[in-house]
């Protein structure tokens, strides 16, 4: 089992130190849901299809994330509360290179 340590700041401003597995094909949205860091029904509304932006996060520390894909870029172009460091959690798959990632969950529309 290969785990990484990441920091997630919830919508109340509380930062959580989280251990995330990299061998279970999970994405950041699923990690946030599994740790219950966002109110039920306010994150991953579309099920992780990059169609709603409810899992938008602000990247505070980027250890070397994969570049944003076209679907993610298009969804963020239509989303609320977008910043230059916005990403969709459903598009950030947990891999060892993400050790030290720090994000803040964006406000829910």
DOSE-546260 format. One line per field, with one value per residue: residue number from 1; x, y, z of N, C-alpha, C in turn. Coordinates in nm, 4 decimals, padded with zeros to 6 digits. Layout:
num	(NUM;...) .
n.east	(X;...) .
n.north	(Y;...) .
n.up	(Z;...) .
ca.east	(X;...) .
ca.north	(Y;...) .
ca.up	(Z;...) .
c.east	(X;...) .
c.north	(Y;...) .
c.up	(Z;...) .
This chain:
num	(1;2;3;4;5;6;7;8;9;10;11;12;13;14;15;16;17;18;19;20;21;22;23;24;25;26;27;28;29;30;31;32;33;34;35;36;37;38;39;40;41;42;43;44;45;46;47;48;49;50;51;52;53;54;55;56;57;58;59;60;61;62;63;64;65;66;67;68;69;70;71;72;73;74;75;76;77;78;79;80;81;82;83;84;85;86;87;88;89;90;91;92;93;94;95;96;97;98;99;100;101;102;103;104;105;106;107;108;109) .
n.east	(00.0845;00.0551;00.0716;00.0015;00.0671;-00.1443;-00.2802;-00.5906;-00.8008;-01.1038;-01.4364;-01.4934;-01.2590;-01.0855;-00.7941;-00.7044;-00.4993;-00.4406;-00.4324;-00.3840;-00.4596;-00.2654;-00.2972;-00.5517;-00.6940;-00.8225;-00.9639;-00.9144;-01.1612;-01.3045;-01.1521;-01.1976;-01.4713;-01.4701;-01.3446;-01.5310;-01.5238;-01.6684;-01.9999;-02.2579;-02.3852;-02.2844;-02.0530;-01.8966;-02.1270;-02.1969;-02.0905;-01.8245;-01.7613;-01.6577;-01.8463;-01.9802;-01.8405;-01.8591;-01.6679;-01.4550;-01.1330;-00.8803;-00.5492;-00.2940;-00.0377;00.1524;00.2856;00.3594;00.1448;-00.0458;-00.0973;-00.3870;-00.6713;-00.8693;-01.1520;-01.1723;-01.0743;-01.2695;-01.4983;-01.4278;-01.4208;-01.6814;-01.7614;-01.8348;-01.6613;-01.3968;-01.0448;-00.7014;-00.5609;-00.7369;-00.8688;-01.0333;-01.1342;-01.2148;-01.0656;-00.8108;-00.6147;-00.5026;-00.1674;00.1733;00.3451;00.2041;00.2517;00.2516;00.0749;-00.1405;-00.4572;-00.7478;-01.0907;-01.3173;-01.5794;-01.9233;-02.1470) .
n.north	(-00.1182;00.2185;00.5273;00.8803;01.2022;01.4693;01.8054;01.9403;02.2092;02.2834;02.4162;02.5747;02.6760;02.5179;02.3273;02.0060;01.7293;01.4750;01.1328;00.9748;00.7061;00.5773;00.3634;00.2876;00.3961;00.6405;00.9730;01.3226;01.4391;01.2141;01.1474;01.3713;01.3358;01.0844;01.1442;01.3087;01.5943;01.7936;01.9152;01.6761;01.6229;01.8537;01.8285;01.6772;01.6417;01.5694;01.3229;01.2977;01.3541;01.5805;01.7804;01.9635;02.1198;02.1229;02.0127;02.1793;02.2997;02.5044;02.5181;02.5181;02.4316;02.2992;02.0078;01.9189;01.8689;01.6958;01.8433;02.0487;01.9111;01.9332;01.9057;01.9654;02.2282;02.3542;02.3232;02.4690;02.7200;02.7920;02.7927;02.9061;03.1247;03.0908;03.0802;03.1615;02.9400;02.7301;02.3986;02.0936;01.8613;01.6034;01.5434;01.5112;01.2640;01.0451;01.0044;00.8964;01.1198;01.3360;01.3824;01.5949;01.7781;02.0568;02.1874;02.4005;02.3778;02.5053;02.7578;02.6491;02.6839) .
n.up	(00.0000;-00.0832;00.0461;00.0553;00.2001;00.2421;00.2570;00.3350;00.3285;00.4666;00.3900;00.6035;00.6828;00.8256;00.8481;00.7434;00.8017;00.5862;00.4991;00.2030;-00.0129;-00.2840;-00.4384;-00.5059;-00.7113;-00.6610;-00.6650;-00.5811;-00.5104;-00.4219;-00.1997;-00.0350;00.0075;00.1381;00.3787;00.4768;00.4503;00.3378;00.3241;00.2797;-00.0444;-00.1519;-00.2852;-00.5585;-00.7090;-00.9714;-00.9845;-01.0439;-01.3092;-01.4278;-01.4771;-01.3185;-01.1314;-00.8539;-00.6973;-00.6947;-00.6133;-00.4578;-00.5357;-00.3131;-00.2488;-00.4913;-00.5781;-00.8238;-01.0154;-01.2691;-01.5923;-01.6633;-01.8196;-02.1263;-02.0780;-01.8050;-01.8023;-01.9607;-01.7999;-01.5713;-01.6851;-01.6869;-01.4264;-01.0857;-00.8564;-00.9455;-00.9464;-01.0292;-00.9496;-00.9474;-00.9572;-01.0542;-00.8230;-00.8913;-01.1091;-01.0284;-00.9744;-00.7248;-00.6846;-00.6206;-00.6688;-00.5764;-00.3128;-00.0365;-00.1408;-00.1103;-00.0613;-00.0815;-00.0297;-00.2588;-00.2290;-00.2172;-00.4818) .
ca.east	(00.0000;00.1330;-00.0077;00.0643;00.0154;-00.1897;-00.3539;-00.7142;-00.8696;-01.2466;-01.5054;-01.4989;-01.1247;-01.0093;-00.7032;-00.6982;-00.3910;-00.5092;-00.3536;-00.4580;-00.3978;-00.2378;-00.3130;-00.6940;-00.7535;-00.9108;-00.9314;-00.9225;-01.3013;-01.3406;-01.0829;-01.2731;-01.5973;-01.4471;-01.3118;-01.6458;-01.4733;-01.7662;-02.1364;-02.3164;-02.4623;-02.2227;-01.9267;-01.9092;-02.2682;-02.2091;-02.0298;-01.6845;-01.7553;-01.6123;-01.9629;-02.0540;-01.7442;-01.8846;-01.5469;-01.3465;-01.0406;-00.7722;-00.4221;-00.2083;00.0970;00.1495;00.4104;00.3805;00.0221;-00.0595;-00.1635;-00.5314;-00.7230;-00.9665;-01.2825;-01.1599;-01.0601;-01.4000;-01.5903;-01.3872;-01.4537;-01.8226;-01.7872;-01.8295;-01.5511;-01.2740;-00.9209;-00.5951;-00.5113;-00.8502;-00.8686;-01.1445;-01.0854;-01.2431;-00.9669;-00.6799;-00.6043;-00.3989;-00.0447;00.2817;00.4031;00.1217;00.2923;00.2667;-00.0286;-00.2263;-00.5671;-00.8620;-01.2146;-01.3836;-01.7180;-02.0261;-02.2330) .
ca.north	(00.0000;00.3406;00.6422;01.0119;01.2974;01.5937;01.8948;01.9894;02.3085;02.2733;02.5426;02.6517;02.7263;02.4237;02.2457;01.8666;01.6463;01.3580;01.0267;00.9305;00.5936;00.5980;00.2352;00.2533;00.4720;00.7446;01.1113;01.4116;01.4526;01.0958;01.1595;01.4706;01.2724;00.9760;01.2051;01.3933;01.7306;01.8856;01.8720;01.5826;01.6859;01.9779;01.7983;01.5619;01.6306;01.5004;01.1912;01.2987;01.3567;01.7140;01.8461;02.0512;02.2030;02.1250;01.9640;02.2744;02.3311;02.5979;02.4527;02.6036;02.3797;02.2087;01.9328;01.8765;01.8082;01.6806;01.9602;02.0463;01.8628;02.0200;01.9013;02.0388;02.3695;02.4014;02.3311;02.5820;02.8438;02.8220;02.7764;03.0206;03.1341;03.0394;03.1554;03.1137;02.8116;02.6379;02.2680;02.0074;01.7483;01.4763;01.5242;01.4968;01.1263;01.0297;00.9363;00.9286;01.2524;01.4387;01.3972;01.7351;01.8615;02.1313;02.2513;02.4523;02.3515;02.6299;02.7709;02.5842;02.7879) .
ca.up	(00.0000;-00.0953;00.0884;00.0536;00.2971;00.1806;00.3459;00.2751;00.4088;00.4357;00.3623;00.7279;00.7063;00.9082;00.7672;00.7859;00.7497;00.5338;00.4370;00.0849;-00.0823;-00.4262;-00.5074;-00.5120;-00.8220;-00.6080;-00.6973;-00.4651;-00.4725;-00.3440;-00.0705;00.0424;00.0477;00.2334;00.5072;00.5115;00.4685;00.2799;00.3529;00.1843;-00.1510;-00.1989;-00.3527;-00.6465;-00.7450;-01.1001;-00.9740;-01.0875;-01.4560;-01.4691;-01.5354;-01.2266;-01.0570;-00.7099;-00.6298;-00.7220;-00.5048;-00.4864;-00.5077;-00.2309;-00.2723;-00.6067;-00.5861;-00.9621;-01.0665;-01.4131;-01.6518;-01.6746;-01.9468;-02.1937;-02.0111;-01.6789;-01.8379;-02.0088;-01.6865;-01.4872;-01.7567;-01.6605;-01.2832;-00.9947;-00.7598;-01.0074;-00.9270;-01.1184;-00.8998;-00.9378;-01.0236;-01.0149;-00.7453;-00.9591;-01.2148;-00.9648;-00.9281;-00.6240;-00.7271;-00.5276;-00.6953;-00.5127;-00.1726;00.0028;-00.2002;-00.0175;-00.1322;-00.0057;-00.1028;-00.2999;-00.1803;-00.2974;-00.5415) .
c.east	(00.0888;00.0436;00.0735;-00.0028;-00.0195;-00.2635;-00.4748;-00.7785;-01.0163;-01.3076;-01.5227;-01.3621;-01.0376;-00.9238;-00.6908;-00.5769;-00.4529;-00.4083;-00.4379;-00.3864;-00.3752;-00.2581;-00.4584;-00.7677;-00.8529;-00.8673;-00.9533;-01.0662;-01.3442;-01.2736;-01.1593;-01.4042;-01.5739;-01.4101;-01.4230;-01.6039;-01.5618;-01.9046;-02.1894;-02.4015;-02.4033;-02.0891;-01.9444;-02.0516;-02.2869;-02.1459;-01.8875;-01.6656;-01.7073;-01.7247;-02.0341;-01.9656;-01.7733;-01.7631;-01.4268;-01.2638;-00.9417;-00.6426;-00.3313;-00.0625;00.0881;00.2830;00.4425;00.2604;00.0286;-00.1284;-00.3148;-00.5721;-00.8287;-01.1022;-01.2806;-01.1530;-01.1947;-01.4991;-01.5551;-01.4180;-01.5982;-01.8571;-01.7833;-01.7032;-01.4173;-01.1585;-00.8156;-00.5412;-00.6234;-00.8249;-00.9944;-01.0877;-01.1074;-01.1413;-00.8249;-00.6707;-00.4825;-00.2837;00.0675;00.3416;00.3245;00.1518;00.3152;00.1667;-00.1080;-00.3311;-00.6663;-00.9854;-01.2828;-01.5250;-01.8150;-02.1169;-02.3606) .
c.north	(00.1242;00.4603;00.7701;01.0987;01.4263;01.6764;01.9478;02.0865;02.3067;02.4121;02.6295;02.7101;02.6379;02.3362;02.1069;01.7996;01.5124;01.2600;00.9704;00.8144;00.6258;00.4703;00.1919;00.3291;00.5776;00.8815;01.1972;01.4305;01.3349;01.0963;01.2571;01.4107;01.1648;01.0285;01.2979;01.5372;01.8364;01.8282;01.7827;01.6578;01.8152;01.9535;01.6717;01.5365;01.5519;01.3616;01.1839;01.2993;01.4909;01.7928;01.9430;02.1478;02.2105;02.0770;02.0564;02.2995;02.4364;02.5303;02.5517;02.5624;02.2723;02.1356;01.8849;01.8030;01.7937;01.8047;01.9396;01.9988;01.9575;02.0225;01.9810;02.1883;02.4280;02.4171;02.4486;02.7165;02.8867;02.8220;02.9093;03.0128;03.0841;03.1361;03.0973;02.9773;02.7087;02.5097;02.1941;01.8854;01.6145;01.4453;01.5081;01.3587;01.1098;00.9436;00.9779;01.0686;01.3652;01.4541;01.5449;01.8294;01.9305;02.2037;02.3084;02.4276;02.4852;02.6373;02.6990;02.6925;02.8013) .
c.up	(00.0000;-00.0638;00.0763;00.1592;00.2249;00.2857;00.2694;00.3732;00.3682;00.4172;00.4858;00.7623;00.7934;00.8169;00.8291;00.7218;00.7134;00.4751;00.3240;00.0172;-00.2301;-00.5058;-00.5202;-00.6228;-00.7739;-00.6580;-00.5733;-00.4187;-00.3848;-00.2067;00.0190;00.0926;00.1545;00.3723;00.5568;00.5410;00.4044;00.3073;00.2407;00.0815;-00.2035;-00.2668;-00.4352;-00.6914;-00.8755;-01.0977;-01.0248;-01.2374;-01.5130;-01.5350;-01.4406;-01.1476;-00.9080;-00.6304;-00.6528;-00.5950;-00.5532;-00.4447;-00.4357;-00.2473;-00.3803;-00.6166;-00.7279;-01.0179;-01.2179;-01.4684;-01.6626;-01.8142;-02.0023;-02.1236;-01.8806;-01.7051;-01.8809;-01.8934;-01.5967;-01.5536;-01.7298;-01.5117;-01.2083;-00.9095;-00.8156;-00.9846;-01.0211;-01.0765;-00.8828;-01.0160;-00.9790;-00.9436;-00.8136;-01.0683;-01.1600;-00.9005;-00.8378;-00.6754;-00.6321;-00.5464;-00.6287;-00.3635;-00.1420;-00.0604;-00.0898;-00.0996;-00.0329;-00.0909;-00.1320;-00.2432;-00.2738;-00.3533;-00.4663) .
